[in-house]
């Protein structure tokens, strides 16, 4: 079969032949329709993600959409090594597949699944977000952050504060407050302090780095009361670690946690994605994406960015 195969961690995947998979006990073969590039997919393809197991060669991709042998449209995830979702066929654990809503097409579901899973799992599974709470999305202009705003609104957020560098995108998200991360340090600290003093219940952070350090300091310094502030770290798009004084955590009600593969089990991540996809169909969630045939993977791979998700479509070869 044809697939996006990684032969070298220094190069992106190439369109090549790979052995046809055989389903093992508890698995089924899915004929792939679409699979999207995500941060975790790129990180694994370069060997930098903590979930990469060292196998070479392997097929890129951790999730996608497709059709089972009995004709059911599904979203699937976490095929066993060396298989990946960017192939004509993939073996997947039966319990790692969820049925797609009828009114959500394969490409949109593939584009939305990974970033939507991260937002849903962070809000619902990790923080236990409740209707009527205030949420701050740190780094809301990427595809995951934009979905997090939509999901928070769908879940009944009373107030949404969104931060980002692209004010055109930020102002179009429908958040209640938009904070530009391009502001000078003093202005940014003042805006974050005002929001902290007014009550923030949950923070979903896609950036980390210096902005997270400023935000955590503002929360610890200016938040009133002792109700928990659940701060969940999802991504590190800023590419920096932080230095955090332990006294800030001891002297404030901040609960600092992460969300991702490892902090949540595979079954819980699959369940979170299924719930998110159902909500996406009901709530009309949107995500910016472009499509390319899988055969064009070598050209399209380096063009993907966090704001427009690239979805590879796979030719129809019957099971």
N, C-alpha and C positions, 0 to 999 in steps of 0.2 A: 504494500500500500504506500501511498504518498504521505509525507509528514514534514513538519518543520523540525529538523534534526540538529541538535547541538553536538558538534564534534570537538569543539575547542571552547574553553571558557573565555578566551580572549576575543572570540568572534561571535557574532549573532548566529541564530539558526539559519539553515539553508533548506531549500525544498529538495527532498531526496527520498529514495526508497527506504522503507523500514519493514521489518518483519511483521506479518499480520498477527495480531494478538489472538490468544485463545482464552476464553473465560474459565477461570478457576472456580472452586467451590465458593458460593456466596456472591459471585460476580455475574455481570451480564455485559454483553457487547452492545455499545451504543454507536450508531452511525452518526457522526458529528455533522452538525449544521453550521455552527458558528462558535468561535472562541476568541476572546479578547486579550489584548496585551494589558497588563497591569504592572504596578510596581513590583509586586512579589514575583510575577512571571519573569520580568527582566532581571531581577536580583538573583533568582534561582539560575537563570540561563548564564549568568556570569559567575556563578559559584559563590556569591556573596551572601545569599540568604541563609539564615540559621537552619532552615529545613532542608537544604540541599545535602544529599547523602554521599556525594563523591562519585556517582556512577557516570561513565562516559562510554559511548554516546547515549543521549537520551532525547526524548521528544519534549519540546517546550510546551508550556501551558498547564495550568492547574485546574481549570474548570471550563465549562462550555455548555452548549445546548445541542440536542440531537434527538434521535428517534430510536426507541428500543425495537427488538425483534417483533414485539406484538403491536407496534405502531403507536406507542405512547410518546408524546412529546415531553421531554424532560430537560431539566437543568441537572448537571452532574458535576462532581468535584472529586479531587484527590485520587486520581488514578495511580496505581502502584508503579514504582520505578521499574523500568526505564520509560514507561508509557507517559504520554502527556495528552492534553486536550487538542493540540494543534495537529490533527491527523485525520485521516478518513474514518478510522475506527478506533475505539478505545475500550479497554476493559475497566469496568467500574464496579465497586461494591454496590449491591442492590440497594442497601440502605444509605448510599451516598448519592441517590438520585431523588429528585422531587418533581412531581408533575407540574407542567407550566399552565398557568391560566389561559383559557382559550383566547382572550382578547389581548394577550401580550405576545408579540412576535419574537421569533428566535433570536434575531440580531439584537433587538433592544434588550431582551433578557440577558444575553451574553454580555453586552456592554455594561449593564447595570449590576450584575450579580456581585462581582467582587467588591467594588466600592460601596454598593448598597449593603452588602453583608457586613462590612467593617463598621458602617454607621449604625445599622440596626443592632448588631451585637454589642457595640459600645454603649448605646443608649439603653437597650432593653435588658441584655444579659449581664453586663458588667455593672452599670450604675443603677439599674432598677428604676429608670426614669418614669415619673408619674405625671398624668395630665395636670396642668396648672403650674408646672415648674418653669423656671427660667434657665435657658441653656445658652452657653457661649460656644460657638464653633470657631476654633482658632485655625485659620487657613481654609476659609470657606469658598475660595474661588476655583480650586481644583475640582475635578469631577466627583471625588468622594465627598468633599466639603459641601458642594452644591446639593448632592443627594441628602447629606446629613441635615441641611436646612429643611428640605422638603419632608423628610421623615420626622423630624422634630415637630414640625407643624401638624403633620398627620396624626402624631401621637398626642396632640393636645397641649403643646407648649404654650404657656401664657405669654412669654416674651422670648425672642431669639436675638442674640447679639452675634454678629458675624464680623470676623476680621479677615483682611486680605490686602494684597498689593494692587490688584486691578480694580479700580473703583467703578469702572463701567460695569464689570461683571458683578461686583459686590452690591451695587445699587439696584441691580435687576433681580436679586434673589428673593426679595420680599421679606427680608429680615426687619425686625423692629428698629435695630440700631446697627449701623455699619461703621466700622473703625478701620481707618487706613493705616496699614503697617508702614507706609512710606512717610508718615509724619515724623517730625523730629522727636528725639527721645523724651523730652520734657512734655510735649503735647500728648504723646502716646501714653506715658505714665499717668497723666492727668485723666485721660479718657478711661483708661482701664480702672483707675482708682474710683472714678464716679460710678462705673458699673458695679464694681465690687461692693461699694458702700450701699448700693441699691438692691442688692441680693442677687447672687448667682447660685443656682443649685447644682448645675452640672456643667462641666467643661469637656468638650471633645476636641482633642488637640492633634492636628495633622502635621504640625511644624516642628515642635520641640525647639531646641536652640535658644538664642538670646530672647526671643519673644516669649517663650514659655517661662524663662527665668523672670522676666519682667512681670508677666501675668501672675505667676505664683507669688511673687513678692507683694503685688498689689492685693491679691486675695487675702494673704496672710496679714497684711498690715491694715487693710481698710474694711474687710468684711465684718459686719456686726452680728452678734449672737453666736450661738454655739451649734446651730444646725449644721450637719455635715455638708461640705462642698465636695462633691465627687468629681475628681479630676482624672480623666481617662486618657492615657497617651496611646495614640493609634499609629501615628507615622512620624517620621523625622525628615520631612522635606527640607528643613533648614540645614540639615547635614551637620549639626553641631551637638556636642554634649553640653551639659550645663553644670554649674557649680551651685549647689543649693545648701544653704545653712540649715543644719538640723533644727536649730531653734525655731525657724519659721514653721516647721511642722508641729513641733511641740507646743507652740503658742497659738495655734490656729486649728480650726476644725476640718482642715483639708484632708481628704482621703485620696491618696495618690495610687493609681493603679494603671495597668496596661491592658490592651485588648488585642488579641491576635492568635495565631496558631501557637498553641502551648498554654496560653492563659485560659483558653476555652477548648474543649474537646472537639474532635471532628464532628461527632453527631450533633453537638450544640451549634456549631457553625453551619452545618447543613440545615438544621431546623430554622436557624435565624434567617438564612437566605430564602428558604421556602416562605416564611412569614413575610419577608420584605417583598418578594416577587408578587405575592398575593396583594399586599398593600399597594404596590406599584400599579397593578392593574386597576384596583379600586380608586386610588387617588390620582391616577394620571401622572405619576412621576416622570420627569424628563431627564435625559442625559445627552450631552453633545457627543456624537461619535461619527466616525467615517468607516467605510468598509473597503476591503481589498480582498482579492482572491488569495487563498493560502499559497498558491504558486508564486505570489509576489512578495513572500515573506522577507526575503533578503533586502529588497528595496524599501519596504514599508517599515521594517523594524526600527531603524534609527529615527524615523520621522515622528513616531508617537510621542505625545506629551501628556501631562497630567490633566489638561483641560479638554482635550478632544480624544476620546478613547478610540483606538484602532481595533476594529473587529474583523477577523479573517473569516471568510465564508468558504465552505468546503463543497466541492462538486458532489452531485447526487449520484452515489454508487450504491445500488440496492444491497441490503444485507443478504 
